């Protein structure tokens, strides 16, 4: 038997590098491209509308494709109708808005959608798609994508220089603070740059790491900034002042120094604990061996920054990390195209799809609990989007685990007690 596959939610005409879900509009925004090379591969941001079909399946509608000229968007952040897109050494800011449909255009748009559905053969053509169709049959349905006329307007707000590497400037990561008051970027020059938003007045510009910045995240309340570099260091900052450097090896003393490096970091809430906060980091081997060592996932107290738990997360090198809005689940993507979902509390694997994508998973995004007041997760405990260089966007869903109602459990407990009493009465007459 072949490997189990996840049906493609959408396939773009270019490599995909990043994906985000706008909680306000419910739009799924994904981006990528072929860069400046003259290969004929376009660069664009694409806006998808996501629908739940039945209890477990999803479909997507392509609403709009925004051309980004010769620059591919490698990373982005979304907040309050604004996209901050990392393109080469700049951070481009754009405002998007859903347009009101005119009554006279609805019929035409329906025809366009039908024509695009008939053209799904182009979208699903090729050897790789055959496996996706087989997997869809096993999953009980195929996720469909329709393409409709433009329903999104995108307006440029400006751009800032986010990396000044003289050789090959490249922004590696961008984030908005939780209150959307700050815009933070990191790049190959090792600098963290912070701008006030929306004025784009630069607040901080400091050297955080020797070499490239791999990831960064800001804690709720903007109290702490955590940065990850390729220099084996994960740092905690208060403003532009270094507060401490994390040491995950204190939990794994048998591992040699500099055998691993930090790859990603993300803050997460703790379900049912309003004041608690967690930080999650991923550590990957610094060097490749013939027998690959495991990668590790570490959970930290998000306030004291003391390590709480470190667990191995497979020998496939991790390429992307995501945490659900509730802080219940952690998503991991690998360079070999595999996707996994872990329980944040115990750091145990809940879901795993080996080589779901044909190549490196570039970004992950959990679906929020509700989109525009509607339940978008269906009868799923969690649902996560993934994109990869193979141009595919997929949904990975964890179905709700079956549980017995409490009254049934109490009923069986009562029967057991009665049974034990009757057994004792039979074995020892006069027991009662």
C-alpha positions as CSV (number, residue, x, y, z in Angstrom):
1,X,0.0,0.0,0.0
2,X,1.1,3.6,-0.7
3,X,1.5,6.3,1.8
4,X,-1.6,7.9,3.1
5,X,-2.1,11.3,1.6
6,X,-3.8,14.6,2.5
7,X,-5.9,16.1,-0.3
8,X,-4.7,19.4,-1.5
9,X,-6.8,22.4,-0.4
10,X,-5.2,24.5,-3.1
11,X,-2.3,24.5,-5.5
12,X,-0.7,27.7,-6.6
13,X,1.2,28.3,-9.9
14,X,4.3,29.2,-7.9
15,X,6.2,27.9,-4.8
16,X,4.5,28.9,-1.5
17,X,6.6,30.2,1.4
18,X,4.1,31.6,3.9
19,X,0.5,31.4,5.0
20,X,-1.6,33.3,7.5
21,X,-5.3,33.4,8.6
22,X,-6.8,36.8,9.2
23,X,-9.0,36.4,12.3
24,X,-11.0,39.5,11.5
25,X,-12.2,38.6,7.9
26,X,-11.5,34.8,8.0
27,X,-9.4,35.1,4.8
28,X,-6.5,32.7,4.2
29,X,-3.5,34.6,2.8
30,X,-0.6,32.8,1.2
31,X,2.3,34.0,-0.8
32,X,5.5,33.1,-2.6
33,X,6.9,33.1,-6.1
34,X,10.0,32.5,-8.3
35,X,11.8,35.6,-7.2
36,X,13.7,37.9,-9.6
37,X,14.9,35.0,-11.8
38,X,13.5,35.2,-15.3
39,X,11.9,31.7,-15.2
40,X,8.4,32.8,-16.0
41,X,7.2,31.9,-12.4
42,X,5.2,34.8,-11.0
43,X,5.4,36.4,-7.6
44,X,2.1,37.0,-5.8
45,X,0.0,37.1,-2.7
46,X,-3.2,35.1,-2.9
47,X,-6.4,35.5,-0.9
48,X,-8.5,32.4,-0.3
49,X,-11.9,32.0,1.3
50,X,-12.2,28.8,3.4
51,X,-15.4,26.8,3.8
52,X,-16.2,23.8,5.9
53,X,-17.8,21.0,3.8
54,X,-19.6,18.5,6.1
55,X,-17.9,17.8,9.4
56,X,-14.3,17.2,8.4
57,X,-13.6,18.4,4.8
58,X,-12.7,21.8,3.5
59,X,-12.9,23.7,0.3
60,X,-11.2,27.0,-0.8
61,X,-12.2,29.8,-3.1
62,X,-9.5,31.9,-4.7
63,X,-10.8,35.5,-4.4
64,X,-7.8,37.5,-5.6
65,X,-4.2,37.2,-6.7
66,X,-2.0,40.3,-6.0
67,X,1.1,40.5,-8.2
68,X,4.3,41.5,-6.4
69,X,6.4,42.2,-9.5
70,X,9.9,40.7,-9.3
71,X,10.0,40.1,-5.5
72,X,8.7,36.9,-3.9
73,X,7.2,37.2,-0.4
74,X,9.2,34.9,1.9
75,X,7.5,35.7,5.2
76,X,4.6,37.9,6.4
77,X,2.5,39.0,9.3
78,X,-1.1,40.0,9.2
79,X,-3.1,42.2,11.6
80,X,-6.2,44.4,11.4
81,X,-6.4,44.4,7.6
82,X,-2.6,45.1,7.1
83,X,0.0,42.7,5.6
84,X,3.7,43.1,6.4
85,X,5.5,41.1,3.7
86,X,9.2,40.3,3.7
87,X,10.5,40.8,0.1
88,X,14.3,40.6,-0.3
89,X,15.7,43.1,2.2
90,X,12.5,45.2,2.7
91,X,9.3,44.9,4.6
92,X,6.4,46.0,2.4
93,X,3.2,47.0,4.0
94,X,-0.2,46.7,2.3
95,X,-3.8,47.2,3.4
96,X,-6.4,44.8,2.0
97,X,-10.1,45.1,2.1
98,X,-13.0,42.9,0.8
99,X,-14.9,44.6,-1.9
100,X,-18.7,44.7,-2.1
101,X,-20.1,42.6,-4.9
102,X,-22.4,44.2,-7.4
103,X,-25.6,42.4,-8.1
104,X,-25.0,42.5,-11.8
105,X,-21.7,40.8,-11.5
106,X,-22.8,37.8,-9.4
107,X,-23.9,35.7,-12.3
108,X,-20.7,36.4,-14.2
109,X,-18.7,35.4,-11.2
110,X,-20.7,32.2,-10.9
111,X,-19.8,31.4,-14.5
112,X,-16.1,32.1,-13.8
113,X,-16.2,29.8,-10.8
114,X,-17.8,27.0,-12.8
115,X,-15.2,27.4,-15.6
116,X,-12.4,27.2,-13.1
117,X,-13.9,24.1,-11.5
118,X,-13.9,22.5,-14.9
119,X,-10.2,23.5,-15.2
120,X,-9.3,21.7,-12.0
121,X,-7.5,19.1,-14.1
122,X,-4.7,21.7,-14.7
123,X,-4.5,22.4,-11.0
124,X,-4.3,18.7,-10.1
125,X,-2.3,17.5,-13.1
126,X,1.0,15.7,-12.7
127,X,2.4,12.7,-10.9
128,X,2.3,14.3,-7.5
129,X,-1.4,15.1,-7.7
130,X,-2.3,11.5,-8.4
131,X,-1.2,10.6,-4.9
132,X,-3.2,13.5,-3.6
133,X,-6.4,12.2,-5.3
134,X,-5.8,8.7,-4.0
135,X,-5.5,10.1,-0.5
136,X,-8.6,12.1,-1.0
137,X,-10.5,9.0,-1.8
138,X,-9.2,7.4,1.4
139,X,-10.2,10.4,3.4
140,X,-13.7,10.3,2.0
141,X,-13.7,13.5,0.0
142,X,-11.6,15.9,-2.1
143,X,-11.0,19.6,-1.2
144,X,-12.0,21.7,-4.1
145,X,-10.9,25.2,-5.1
146,X,-12.8,27.6,-7.2
147,X,-11.4,30.8,-8.7
148,X,-13.6,33.9,-8.8
149,X,-13.1,37.4,-10.0
150,X,-11.3,39.9,-7.8
151,X,-13.1,40.6,-4.6
152,X,-10.2,42.0,-2.7
153,X,-8.5,45.4,-3.0
154,X,-4.9,45.8,-2.0
155,X,-3.3,49.2,-1.5
156,X,0.4,49.8,-0.7
157,X,1.1,51.7,2.5
158,X,4.9,51.9,2.2
159,X,8.0,49.9,2.9
160,X,10.9,49.9,5.3
161,X,14.5,48.6,4.9
162,X,14.6,45.6,7.2
163,X,18.0,44.1,6.3
164,X,21.2,45.8,5.1
165,X,23.4,42.8,4.5
166,X,25.8,44.1,1.8
167,X,26.0,40.8,0.0
168,X,22.4,39.4,-0.2
169,X,19.9,41.3,2.0
170,X,17.0,39.2,3.1
171,X,14.4,39.6,5.7
172,X,13.9,36.3,7.5
173,X,11.0,37.0,9.9
174,X,8.4,39.6,10.7
175,X,5.9,40.0,13.5
176,X,3.3,42.4,14.8
177,X,3.1,42.9,18.5
178,X,-0.1,41.6,20.1
179,X,-1.6,45.1,20.3
180,X,-0.4,45.8,16.7
181,X,1.5,48.8,18.1
182,X,4.9,47.5,17.0
183,X,6.4,45.9,13.8
184,X,9.4,43.7,14.4
185,X,11.8,42.3,11.8
186,X,14.9,40.2,11.7
187,X,17.2,39.4,8.8
188,X,20.5,38.0,7.6
189,X,22.5,40.9,9.0
190,X,21.7,39.7,12.6
191,X,19.9,43.0,13.5
192,X,16.5,43.3,15.1
193,X,14.6,46.3,13.9
194,X,11.5,47.6,15.6
195,X,9.1,50.2,14.2
196,X,6.1,51.9,15.8
197,X,3.0,51.1,13.8
198,X,1.3,52.6,11.9
199,X,3.7,55.6,11.9
200,X,6.7,53.4,10.9
201,X,8.9,55.5,13.1
202,X,12.0,53.3,14.0
203,X,12.1,52.6,17.7
204,X,15.0,50.1,17.9
205,X,17.8,48.8,15.7
206,X,20.3,46.6,17.5
207,X,22.7,43.7,16.8
208,X,21.0,40.6,18.3
209,X,23.0,37.7,16.9
210,X,26.2,36.9,15.0
211,X,24.9,35.9,11.6
212,X,21.3,35.3,10.5
213,X,18.2,35.8,12.6
214,X,16.1,32.6,12.3
215,X,13.0,33.6,14.3
216,X,11.5,36.0,16.8
217,X,8.4,36.4,18.9
218,X,7.0,39.0,21.3
219,X,5.2,38.1,24.5
220,X,1.7,39.5,25.3
221,X,2.0,42.9,26.7
222,X,5.2,43.5,24.8
223,X,7.3,42.8,27.9
224,X,9.8,40.4,26.4
225,X,11.2,39.8,22.9
226,X,12.7,36.4,22.2
227,X,15.1,36.0,19.3
228,X,16.7,32.9,17.7
229,X,19.9,33.1,15.6
230,X,22.1,30.7,13.7
231,X,24.8,31.4,16.3
232,X,23.4,28.7,18.7
233,X,21.8,31.4,20.9
234,X,18.2,32.1,21.9
235,X,18.0,35.5,23.6
236,X,15.4,37.2,25.7
237,X,15.3,41.0,25.4
238,X,13.6,43.8,27.3
239,X,13.4,46.6,24.8
240,X,16.9,46.6,23.2
241,X,18.6,45.3,26.4
242,X,19.6,41.7,26.7
243,X,17.8,40.1,29.7
244,X,19.1,36.6,29.4
245,X,20.1,33.7,27.1
246,X,18.2,30.5,27.3
247,X,20.0,27.2,28.0
248,X,18.0,24.2,26.9
249,X,21.0,21.9,27.3
250,X,20.6,22.2,31.1
251,X,17.7,19.7,30.7
252,X,19.8,17.4,28.4
253,X,23.4,17.4,29.9
254,X,24.4,14.4,27.9
255,X,24.3,16.4,24.6
256,X,27.6,18.2,23.7
257,X,27.7,22.0,23.3
258,X,27.0,23.3,19.8
259,X,25.8,19.9,18.6
260,X,22.4,21.6,18.2
261,X,21.2,25.1,17.3
262,X,17.9,26.8,17.9
263,X,15.6,27.0,14.9
264,X,12.3,28.6,16.0
265,X,10.5,30.1,19.0
266,X,6.8,30.9,19.7
267,X,4.9,32.1,22.8
268,X,1.6,30.3,23.6
269,X,-1.2,30.6,26.0
270,X,-2.2,28.0,28.6
271,X,-5.7,26.7,28.3
272,X,-7.8,27.4,31.4
273,X,-4.9,29.4,33.0
274,X,-5.4,33.0,32.2
275,X,-2.2,34.4,33.7
276,X,0.1,31.5,32.6
277,X,2.3,31.8,29.6
278,X,4.6,29.3,27.7
279,X,7.4,29.6,25.3
280,X,8.2,26.8,22.8
281,X,11.6,26.4,21.0
282,X,12.8,23.9,18.5
283,X,16.4,22.7,18.4
284,X,17.8,21.0,15.3
285,X,21.2,19.2,14.8
286,X,23.9,21.5,13.7
287,X,25.5,18.9,11.5
288,X,24.0,16.1,9.4
289,X,25.1,12.6,10.3
290,X,24.6,9.3,8.5
291,X,22.4,8.2,11.4
292,X,20.4,11.4,12.0
293,X,20.0,12.4,15.6
294,X,16.5,13.6,16.8
295,X,15.3,17.1,16.9
296,X,14.0,18.5,20.2
297,X,11.0,20.5,21.3
298,X,11.4,22.4,24.6
299,X,8.6,24.0,26.7
300,X,9.6,26.9,28.9
301,X,7.8,29.0,31.5
302,X,7.0,32.1,29.5
303,X,7.6,34.5,32.5
304,X,10.6,33.0,34.3
305,X,12.1,31.4,31.2
306,X,13.0,28.2,33.1
307,X,12.8,25.0,31.0
308,X,9.8,22.8,31.9
309,X,10.0,19.9,29.5
310,X,12.2,18.8,26.6
311,X,11.1,16.0,24.3
312,X,12.4,14.5,21.0
313,X,10.3,15.2,17.9
314,X,11.7,12.8,15.3
315,X,14.8,12.6,13.2
316,X,13.4,14.7,10.3
317,X,14.8,18.2,10.5
318,X,12.2,20.7,11.6
319,X,11.6,23.6,9.2
320,X,8.5,25.4,10.7
321,X,6.7,25.9,14.0
322,X,3.2,27.1,14.9
323,X,1.1,27.2,18.1
324,X,-2.7,27.3,18.2
325,X,-4.5,30.4,19.5
326,X,-5.6,28.5,22.6
327,X,-2.1,27.2,23.2
328,X,-3.4,23.6,23.2
329,X,-1.5,22.4,20.1
330,X,1.9,22.8,18.5
331,X,2.4,22.3,14.8
332,X,5.7,21.2,13.2
333,X,6.8,20.9,9.6
334,X,9.9,19.3,8.3
335,X,12.4,19.7,5.4
336,X,11.2,16.3,4.0
337,X,7.6,17.5,3.8
338,X,6.1,15.8,6.8
339,X,3.6,17.5,9.1
340,X,2.9,16.8,12.8
341,X,0.7,18.1,15.6
342,X,1.7,17.8,19.2
343,X,-0.3,18.3,22.5
344,X,1.3,21.4,24.1
345,X,0.8,20.2,27.7
346,X,2.6,16.9,27.4
347,X,4.6,17.6,24.2
348,X,3.3,14.3,22.9
349,X,2.6,13.6,19.2
350,X,-1.1,13.6,18.3
351,X,-1.0,13.6,14.5
352,X,1.7,12.8,11.9
353,X,1.6,12.7,8.1
354,X,4.8,11.5,6.6
355,X,6.0,13.4,3.5
356,X,2.6,15.0,3.1
357,X,4.3,17.6,0.9
358,X,6.9,16.7,-1.7
359,X,9.5,19.0,-0.3
360,X,10.3,21.4,2.7
361,X,7.3,22.7,4.6
362,X,7.8,26.5,4.7
363,X,4.9,27.6,7.0
364,X,2.0,26.5,9.2
365,X,-1.1,28.2,10.5
366,X,-3.7,26.9,12.9
367,X,-7.3,27.7,12.1
368,X,-8.9,29.9,14.8
369,X,-11.8,28.5,16.9
370,X,-14.3,30.5,14.9
371,X,-14.2,32.6,11.7
372,X,-16.7,35.4,11.5
373,X,-18.8,33.8,14.2
374,X,-19.0,30.4,12.5
375,X,-17.5,27.1,13.6
376,X,-14.7,26.5,11.0
377,X,-13.2,23.5,12.8
378,X,-16.3,21.3,12.4
379,X,-16.1,18.1,14.3
380,X,-12.3,18.4,14.5
381,X,-10.3,19.0,17.7
382,X,-7.7,21.0,15.7
383,X,-7.2,22.0,12.1
384,X,-3.9,23.4,10.7
385,X,-2.9,24.7,7.3
386,X,0.5,24.0,5.7
387,X,2.3,25.2,2.6
388,X,5.5,24.1,1.0
389,X,7.8,24.7,-1.9
390,X,5.8,22.2,-3.9
391,X,3.1,24.9,-4.4
392,X,0.5,23.0,-2.3
393,X,-1.7,24.2,0.5
394,X,-3.2,21.5,2.7
395,X,-5.4,21.2,5.8
396,X,-4.4,18.8,8.5
397,X,-7.3,18.0,10.8
398,X,-7.4,16.1,14.1
399,X,-10.9,14.6,14.7
400,X,-12.5,14.9,18.0
401,X,-11.8,11.8,20.1
402,X,-14.8,9.9,21.1
403,X,-15.8,10.1,24.8
404,X,-18.5,8.6,26.9
405,X,-21.1,10.8,28.5
406,X,-20.6,11.2,32.3
407,X,-24.0,9.7,33.1
408,X,-23.1,6.5,31.2
409,X,-19.8,6.3,33.1
410,X,-21.6,6.7,36.5
411,X,-24.2,4.1,35.5
412,X,-21.5,1.5,34.7
413,X,-19.7,2.3,38.0
414,X,-22.9,1.7,39.9
415,X,-23.4,-1.6,38.1
416,X,-19.9,-2.6,39.1
417,X,-20.5,-1.8,42.8
418,X,-23.7,-3.8,42.8
419,X,-21.9,-6.7,41.1
420,X,-19.1,-6.7,43.6
421,X,-21.6,-6.7,46.5
422,X,-23.6,-9.6,45.1
423,X,-20.4,-11.5,44.5
424,X,-19.2,-11.0,48.0
425,X,-22.7,-12.0,49.3
426,X,-22.5,-15.2,47.2
427,X,-19.0,-16.1,48.4
428,X,-19.5,-15.1,52.0
429,X,-23.1,-15.7,53.0
430,X,-24.2,-13.3,55.7
431,X,-21.7,-10.7,54.5
432,X,-24.5,-8.1,54.4
